[in-house]
Amino acid sequence: MNKRADDALISALERSRIHPLWDRYRRITPVAPQPKDAPMLWRWRELEPFTERAAREVGIEDVERRALILANPAFGGETVTTQNLIGAFTVLEPGDKAVPHRHTAAAIRFSTRAEGAVTIVNGRRCEMKEGDLVLTPPMCWHGHINQGTRRTVWFDAANMPAICSLDASFFEPGSRQDERFWEVGDEGASEYRFPGEEMRRRLAAAPAGPDGAHTVRYTRHNGSVMPTLDLFRKRISGKTRPFRATWNAVCLVVSGEGRSTIGEHALDWSQHDVFTVPHWTWASHEALEADLFIVTDRAIYERLDLLREELE
């Protein structure tokens, strides 16, 4: 290897904790985003036996949450589903109460098999019927209870990886003994709950978008539902145009079955499967008819003026 004229200078600078820009600019200003993760798929038929084991083997009184988080190996053992986001399934047996707590991460609950479960958010009782969405915004007290007669399971997502990467996470536990937490009504629940029936009507009435899919955005005050999470429902009936964006997505299959081509990977999915679309990765979807619930960190990029979206 040829010796550079500035080798001695670079070594001296590094010993003084100084880095020369001319030697580093390609590393600190990449020409385009470079996601570290490939798309991942978790199949419900493989997840469901673990929800049953967790219900039998893990007492709700012994844990903060009986939740199974989808971990992507690209992040070296970290509890991350795709950059900035986690997805999970929470399990409650009849009569179980998941202890109240609050945190700076923004989180959501989407009802898959949660009939009979209730989430309490800041003193509001939010039912969890099929397709319902419940928000737990940053630093809102929230807890869960199964008041039905059967096991309940729902899909969770949160942006804990983003909050932790900023080292801005705060967490406050609640009390298992405070029965007053559960003794609330549903007045004002619409602040946190989006009924599944209403969203299904909106989706059925939505026109096809530029990618060919019918897409509905969950909104608050004409913007994203929370400052750091943006949520969508997408109905696919055919093949969509390839799309990529600077944001990441975790996709739950609400109904139907189909296939997604994400980067160089083809993923076949069916109801209650979960898959990821890493940022700046071309993705298209194909199905006779299928509905997806999509959790994204798009709001972060939009607020930081880092949002870029492209159709092929």
N, C-alpha and C positions, 0 to 999 in steps of 0.2 A: 504494500500500500504506500502510495506517495505521501510524503510528509507535507502538510500544509504550512504555509508561511505563518499562519496565526495560531498554530498548535500550542506554542508556549504561552501565548496571551490567553487563549481559552482555558488552559489548565490553571493559570494564575487567577483568572476571574472566578472559576468554579471553586477554588480554594477559599475565595473571599465571599462565597455565597452570592455570586453574580452570574447571570447567564447572558451570553451575547445573543441578541435577537437574530443576527445574520446566520447563526448556527442552529437556531431552534424554530424559525418561523413556520416551517412546514408542520411541525408537531403541535404548535399552539394555534395555528389557523388552518385547519384542514379545509380542503376545497369543497367538501360536502359532508353531511352527517354520516357517521359510520356506526350503525347499531351493533352492539356486541352480541345480541341474541338473534337466533333464528326463530321463525314462528314455531309455536308449540301447540299441541293438542292434548287435552285431557278428556277421555271418554267417560261418560256417565256410567256405563256398564262396568267399568273398572273402579270408579269412585264409589258407587253405591254400596258394595260390600264393606268398605271402610267406614261409611257413615253408620252402618249397622253395628260394626264392632265398636266404634267410638261410643255409640249410645249404650251398649252393654257394659263396656269396660272402663268408661270415664265418668265418674260422678260429677254432676254439674256443680255440686257444692264444693268441689275440690279445685276448680279451675275458673279462670276469668271468663273464658269462652270455650265451648266445645266446637271448635271450628277447624276445618281442614284446608290449609292454605296451599295453593297451587304454586310449586317452586320450580323455577326455570334454572337448569344446571349451568346456563351461560353466565350466571352471576356468582359462581364460585361458592355455592353453599349459602348465600344470603337468601333471606325470605323475600323473594321478589318474583313476580309473575312475568312482567315485562317492565322495561325501565319506567320508574316513577309510580307503578301501580302493583297492587296485589288483588287477586281474585280468590275466593274461598267458598266453602259451603258450611253452614252452621246447622247443627242438629240439636233438637230439643225433644225430650220425651214428655208425655202428658204430665202436667203439673210442674215441670222444670221452670226455674226462674234463673235467667242469666243476669248476674249481678250488675247493677247500674255502674256506669263510669262515664268519663268524658275525656276528650283528647283534642289536640290541635289538628290531627289528620281529618280530612273530609271523607265520609263513608256513606255507602248506600246499601239497602237490602232490596232484593228483587225476589218476589215470591214464586217459587217453583212448585214445591209440595208443602206449603206452609199453612194450609187451611186450619184454623184454630189457634194460630200463633198471633201474638200482638207485640208490637214494639211501642214502648213509651218513650216519647221524645219531648224533653222540656215540659213535662206535665200534660202532654197530649197523648191520647190513646189512638194508635194507628193500627187498624186491622190489616191483616196480611192475607188477602184473598188472591186467587190465581192471577198472576201478571201484575199485581200491585207493586209499586215502587215506594219505598220509604227512605227519606233522606235523614242522615244524622250529621248536620253541619258542624264545623269546628266548635269545640267547647260546649256543645249541647249535651246535657245529661241524657243518657239513653240506656235502656235495659230491655230484655225480652222475656216473654212468658208464653208457655204453651197451655192454653186453657181448653184445648180440645181433648179428644180421646185417642188420638193416634200420633205417632211420631211425625214431627214436622222437619222439613229441610228447606232452606232457602239459599240463594246465591248472594254473597257479599262482595263488595269491592271497596277499596280505599287507596289513598295516595300516600300511605305511610313511607314508602321508599323515597318519595320526593321530599317529604318533610324531614326525614332523617338525614338525607344528603345535605340539607341546609342546616342541620343541627338545630332545628327549631321546634322539636317535639316536646310537648308537655302532656302529662297524663295525670288524671286525678281519679282514684278509686272511690266508689261509693260504698254504702253499707248494706250488707246482706240482711241486717235486722230491721231496716227501715221499711215497714209494711206500707207506710203512707205513700211511698213512691208509686205503688201499683194502683192506688185508689183514686183514679182520675177518670174524667170523661173524655169524649172525642171532640168536644168543641174546640175549634181552631186546628184540628188535625190536618186540614187541607194545606196548611203551611208546609207540611212535611210529607204528605202522602199524595201520590198520583194513582188514581184507581186504574186497574188494568182494563176494565171495560171501556172507559173513556179513551184510553190510548189505542185500543183496538179499533174503535170507531174512527179516530183521527187517522190511523194508518190506512184503513180501508178507503178513506176519502182522499188521501194524499196523491197528487200527480206523480208521475215518474220524474226523477231528477236527471241531471246531466249524465250520471253513470248508468242510468237505466233502472235503478232500484227506486222503490217508494220509501222515502225517509222522513221520519218525524223527529224533531228535537224536543226534548224535555226542557222547558224554559221557566225562568223566574224573572219577571220585570223585563221581558224581551231579551234576556241574555241567558248564559249558562246557569244551571240550577245552583251552583256554588262557584266561588271565585277560582277554584282549582280543579273542578271536575265538570265535564261536559258529557251529556248522556243522549243516546239516540236509539230509536227503534227503526229497523230496516226490513222491508219486505222484498224478497227476491223471487221473481217469477221469470226465469230466463237466465241470461248471462250478463253480468255487469261489465262495464268498461274498466280496465286497470286504472287504479288510483293510488297515489302515494302522498304522504304529508309528513310534516315535521313532528307530528304528535303520535303517541302510542295508543293502542286499543286492546282491550280484553273483551271478547265477544262470547256471549251466552246464546246457545241455540234454544229459542223459546219453543219453536215448533218446526216440524218438517225435517228434511234431510237434504244434503247437497254437498258441494265441493268448493273449496277455496284454493286458488293458486296464489301463493304468497312468496315473492321472490322466486327461488328455484324449487320450492316445496309445494306439493299438492296434498291437501288435507281433506279427507272425507269425514263428514260429521253428521250427527243426528241429534234428536231432542235431548237437551240438558248437557250436551257436550260443551266444552269451553275451549276456545283457541285464541291465540294472540296475533296481532299484526304489529310488528315492530315499526318504529318510525322510519321514514324515508325508504320504505320497501314497497315495491309495486304489489298490489293485491286486487284480485277480481274474484267474484263469487258466482256460483251457478246452482240453480235449483228449479224444480218444477214449481214449487211454492214453499217458501220457508220464511220464518221471522227470526230476526236476530235482535238481541238487546246488547247495546255496545256502550262500554264505559271507556272514556278517554281522558287524557290530560290536556286536551286541546285548549282549554281555557287558560292554562298557564302560558302556552306559547302565544295565544292571542293577546293576553295582557302585557306580555313582554315584547310585543311586536316582532316575534320570531316565527309567526305563522306563515307557512308556505304549503300550498296544496296544488297538485297537478293531476290532470287526466291524460292518459296516453292517447 
